[in-house]
Amino acid sequence: MDEQLPLPEKAKEFFYYVGRAITVWAHVDEQLSKLFASIIKTERRQHAAMIYYSTKTIGGRLALTNDFVKTVLPERDKAKGEHPSEIEKKWKALYDDIGDTLPIRNRLAHSKAGLTAEHGSRDDGEIVITDVYWASYMSLTERLKTDMRVDPPPEVKTEDIKIHIASVEKLIDRLDAFRDELSKLPQ
């Protein structure tokens, strides 16, 4: 069993990182909003924000932004076999990476979190607790709306959240760089 932190300290650490993760996603949302606003080029940024935030979920806002980004990327003739431009490839990779990372954000924002234990067995077959930790997990009621024959997604532990935060911070930088690159395209 991990004796490095007592349980109350493990809880503080876990919830600290949950808060950090939600906060870095707010920065992703802000970068997507800025990207969206840069595309629609309205005189009043408030109008862009009203449109952007009328879509209620971050996944929906990502899809909305994707639709608008596609309208300003260099055109290509798919019938002639023209390949995507470099900026289109960058956007697709960035869009896919955000989409791939979003489920952990959604789990942290919407799923239960609590004290969890790992179990193992001793040589004599007795089941024992091998570790106690805090994690975000899919509750039984959440599972009821899914195919119960499929294993639930794995718990999200403190170390997973730290890795998640680092990857999301890179997405923020990539979004900022993409918006800058997109602004340099000929109109």
N, C-alpha and C positions, 0 to 999 in steps of 0.2 A: 504494500500500500504506500502511496506517495505521502510522506510525512512532512514535505517541505512547507506547506501552508496549512494552518488549521482551517476547518470548514468555513467559518465566517469570512476568513480572508480569501478563500477560494471563491466564495460567492461574490465578494466585492470585486475581485479581479475579473470574474466572468462577466458580471453586469457592466463593469467599466468598458470592457471590450465590445460588448453588445452595443452600448451607447456610441462608442467610437465608430463601429461599423455602420450604424444607422446614419451618423453624421457624415461619413465620407460618401454615402449614397446621396445625401442631400446635395453634396458638391457635384456629383455626377448629374443629378437632375438639373442643377443650375447650369452646368456646361451644356447639357442638351437644350435647355431653354435659350441660352445665348446663341447656340448654333441655329436653332429654329428661327430666332429673331433676325439673325444675319442673312438668312435665306429669303424671308418674306419682305425684308427691307421697308418696313413701315416707318413713317415719320415719328410715330409715337411708340416707344417700346412697350408701353402699357397694353397696346392692342395685341402685340405678339404674345405677351404674357397671358392675356385673357384667353386667347385662342389655345395656347399651349396648355395652360392649367385647366381648361374646360374638360380635358381628358383626365379622368380621375385617377388612373394608376400609372406608375412609372413605366410599366411594360407597355401600356397604351401610348404614353408620351414618346417612348423610344420608337414604337411603330410609326407614329405620326411624323416624328423627325425623319425617320428613314424614308418615308414617302416623299417628303419635301426635299431631302438631300438628293434623291434620285432625279428630281426635276432639274437640278442645276449641274449635274455631272456631265462631262463631255458625252455627246451622243455618239453612238456607234451603230453600225449596220450589222445586226446579228445574222441576217440572211446572207450577207457576204462573208460571214465568218470573222468579222472584226473582233478582236479580243478586248477585254476591259482595259481602260486606262489605269495607270498606276494609282491615281487618286481614287478611282472606283474600287480597286483592289484593297486599298487602305481602309476605305469606308466599310466595305464588306467584312473585312477582318475585325475591325473595331466594333461594328454592329454585332457580329457573331459573338465576340468576346464579352460584350456587355450582356447579351442575351444568355450566354452560358453561365455568367456569374450571378445573374439576377435571382435564380432560385434560392441561393443561400441568403441573400438579402431578405427575400420574402419569408423564408423560414424564421429568420431572426426577428422580423417585424410582426409576424402573425402566429407563430407556433408557440406552444408551451415551452417553458424552461424550468428546470428544477434539478434537485439533487438526484443523481443517478449512480448506480453501482454496477461494477463489473463483477461477474461471478466466475469462479473456476472450481476445480476439484483437486483435492489432495490425493496423494497416492492411495489412501484408504478408500477413496470414492466419495468422501464427504464434500458437499458443496460449501464453498466459503466465498466471502466477499474479498476480491483481490484489489479493488480500487473504488474510491468514492470521489465523485467529481460533479460539477455543474455542467449542464448541457441543454441545448435547445433540441426538442424532439417532436415528432408527430404524435399527437395524442390519439387515443382510441377513437374519439368522436371524429377527428380529422380522417383517420383511416377508414371509417365507415363509409365515407363518400368516395373511396377509391376501390380498386380491385383488391380485396383482402388476400387473394392468393399471391400477390406480389409483395415482396419484402418492403417495408417502409424505407424511406431514405435514411442514411446513417445519421446518428446524432451529430450535432455541431458543437464541438468542445472548444474550450478557450484557445488552444493551439490552432485549431481550424480557423477560428475567427481572426487571430493575428495574421495568418497567411492570407485570409480573405481581404483584410484591410489593406495589406501591402499590394495585392493585385488590383484592388479598386483604385487605390491612389495612382497606380500607373495608368489606369483607364482615364482618370481625370486629366493627366498630362497629355495623353494621346488625343483626347477630345479637344483640348485647347490647341494643340498643334494642328489637328485636322481643320478646325475652324479657321485658323490662320492661313493654312495652305489653300483652303477653299476660297478665301477672300481674294486670293491672288489670281484666280482663274479669270480669263477674259469673259466679259458679260455677254 
